[in-house]
Amino acid sequence: MAAKLNRRDRIKRGIRKRLSGSSERPRLSVYRSNKGIYAQIIDDVTGKTLVSASSLSKEFATTGSKVDQSVAVGKMVAEKAISAGINQVVFDRNGYLYHGRVKSLAEGAREGGLIF
């Protein structure tokens, strides 16, 4: 298990070396756990989280498969971001493969109106 986490951490550092969120294009960061999926929009210049959404939050009501929940979280974070005045983001897959739940969250955010 430690080797798997070390591998993801190494990939994550490589991604973050090339990728940074600014105030005009903040970073959409994804975290995937066994129970839920989380998304944050972060301004790396100030180090503040601007918008966040989670499949475990109280306002989240969708049931179904984890992939369906990921699409709904993507749409929720896009809706919150657009209401906060954010249209364009940089997608940070956080060391995960762009596949399954991470991909469906990104597609849900695109459907919600975010550009990346």
C-alpha positions in Angstrom: 0.0 0.0 0.0 2.8 2.4 0.8 4.3 1.9 -2.7 1.0 2.8 -4.3 0.8 6.0 -2.2 4.5 6.9 -2.9 3.8 6.4 -6.6 0.8 8.7 -6.5 2.7 11.3 -4.5 5.6 11.3 -7.1 3.1 11.7 -10.0 1.3 14.5 -8.0 4.6 16.4 -7.5 5.3 16.2 -11.2 1.9 17.5 -12.0 2.1 20.4 -9.5 5.5 21.4 -10.8 4.0 22.3 -14.1 0.6 23.4 -12.9 -0.5 26.3 -10.7 -3.7 28.2 -10.2 -3.8 31.9 -10.5 -6.6 34.4 -9.6 -7.8 34.5 -13.2 -7.5 30.7 -13.7 -7.7 28.9 -10.3 -6.9 25.2 -9.9 -9.6 22.6 -9.7 -8.2 19.9 -7.4 -9.8 16.5 -7.0 -9.5 14.1 -4.1 -10.9 10.6 -4.3 -11.5 8.4 -1.3 -13.2 5.0 -1.0 -16.4 6.6 0.3 -16.6 9.9 -1.5 -15.1 12.4 -4.0 -14.1 16.0 -3.2 -13.4 19.0 -5.5 -11.9 22.3 -4.5 -11.1 25.4 -6.6 -7.9 26.9 -5.2 -6.1 30.2 -5.9 -2.5 29.2 -5.4 -1.3 32.8 -5.3 -3.2 33.6 -2.1 -3.3 30.0 -1.0 -7.1 30.1 -0.4 -9.9 27.7 -1.3 -12.5 29.7 -3.3 -15.1 27.0 -3.8 -15.5 23.4 -2.7 -18.0 20.5 -3.2 -18.1 17.0 -1.8 -20.3 13.9 -2.2 -20.4 13.7 1.6 -21.7 17.2 2.2 -25.2 17.8 3.5 -26.5 19.6 0.4 -25.5 16.7 -1.8 -28.5 14.4 -2.3 -27.8 12.2 -5.3 -27.6 8.5 -4.7 -26.4 5.9 -7.2 -23.0 4.7 -8.3 -19.9 6.5 -7.3 -19.4 7.6 -11.0 -22.9 9.1 -11.0 -22.0 10.9 -7.7 -18.8 12.2 -9.3 -20.7 13.7 -12.2 -23.1 15.4 -9.7 -20.2 16.8 -7.7 -18.6 18.2 -10.9 -21.9 20.0 -11.7 -22.2 21.2 -8.2 -18.7 22.7 -8.1 -19.2 24.3 -11.5 -22.4 25.9 -10.3 -20.8 27.3 -7.2 -17.8 28.5 -9.2 -19.9 30.3 -11.8 -21.9 32.0 -9.0 -18.5 33.1 -7.5 -17.5 34.6 -10.9 -15.1 31.8 -11.9 -15.4 30.5 -15.5 -12.0 29.1 -16.4 -10.0 26.7 -14.2 -6.9 24.5 -14.5 -7.7 20.8 -13.8 -5.5 19.1 -11.2 -6.1 15.3 -11.2 -3.9 15.1 -8.0 -1.9 12.0 -9.1 -5.0 9.9 -10.0 -5.4 8.5 -13.5 -7.8 10.5 -15.7 -10.3 7.6 -15.7 -13.5 6.6 -13.9 -14.6 8.9 -11.1 -12.0 11.6 -11.8 -12.9 11.7 -15.5 -16.6 11.8 -14.7 -16.1 14.7 -12.2 -14.3 16.6 -14.9 -17.0 16.0 -17.5 -19.7 17.0 -15.0 -17.8 20.3 -14.3 -17.6 20.9 -18.1 -21.3 20.2 -18.4 -21.9 22.7 -15.6 -20.2 25.4 -17.6 -16.5 25.4 -16.5 -13.9 25.8 -19.2 -10.6 23.9 -18.9 
